[in-house]
Amino acid sequence: MSNDLKGKVNRLGIMGGTFDPIHYGHLVAAEMARGEFNLSKVLFIPSGTPPHKVNRDVSAANLRYEMVELAIQDNPAFDLSALEIERIGLSYTVETLRVLRRAWPEYELYFITGTDALLEIFSWRDAEEILTMIQFIGAARPGFDASDFLLKVQQEHPETQGRIHYLEVPALAISSTDIRARVRNGQPIRYLLPELVRLFLQKHGLYTAE
């Protein structure tokens, strides 16, 4: 990490996602980003009706919100927002960032996402505006060489120069898709996600009927 990143203060990390369900991959990425980039806090924002997942059944927003709440309750640096799930209609990232920019004007915003999702940024609504409001932290599994990937992004989109950062994160082999499949197939999921979230899935019978 460069010295200029270390010297700055007042940074808000933003962890958006469907969180269906939230798991240790999300939590480890958020905590490592917080430490590596000196984030004051990380705000988890469960998506409402994500436009890229309209063809997949997504668990009810209130259930996904409760799972995140259970998962982060023991970390004082983590916070939770219902901003997107309270929004009517499709939920676009740029609308969320406009709200956060107004609410946290003295903060630098850092959006934490997987490196595989970074190329999708440029297909998001008002992508150019997003890049002026926020910096990105691309979380990747250990052993993933992001240098060629980041070079390609910066060559194709020079406006991202210095605004996309790479972070190697253990536990990223865990995925919500795999957890849902395991539940559906009666396979164990213990230790892939917080125990309170596992018990929540069990209590509400989530993913068993997919």
Phi, psi and omega in degrees: 000140184284158182295330181294329177290323182293330186278345185274157178232179179057068177239133177250121174274141180240120181245095178263158178164169178287324181053059186233067005259169170290147182215182185294335176300316177298313186292318179295318179299316181296316182290320179291322176296320179301314181288316185291325184251014175054047180282136179294321175199166176241125181259117177273129182232094176299135182289151178276266175247089184292129183297335182274000181231028182291341181265006178237138176293125178246138180302155182306141185301321182294327178289318179294323177297314180297323179296318178296318179302316178295320187289329188255002190297338182264007180243107183294344179273354178258140177225169187226139179232139177263016185309313185279324183286343177272351181281136179275136179087192181297146184252115181254138183303320183299325179293320178297316182293326177298318179295313181295323179298322178287323184284331183234059188297335183269002183254146166275138183257133179234117181267121183264124181209171177284149179299329181292342180268350185297319180294337179287342182307322187284356174257358179288156177298132178054048183300323181296322177293320179302317183293340177275342185263339196211154170253158184244140172246113181267112180271131182227155178292153178302139179092350178279120180273108185269356187299312180295321181297311182293324178297317179298316179299314184289330177289318181282334182223080184303337181293348180272357183308122179077003184246359176237126184239152184249140180221121177278128186230122173291162177079004181283357174289342177285138178219151177297323179300315180294319180297316178299318180295321180296317178298315181299325183264005178073024179266157182290145177233001179303139181077001172269342182207163180304144183300323178297325178288320178300317179293327177296315178301315182296316182298319185264000178063032182290141174075351183287336185253010181295000000 
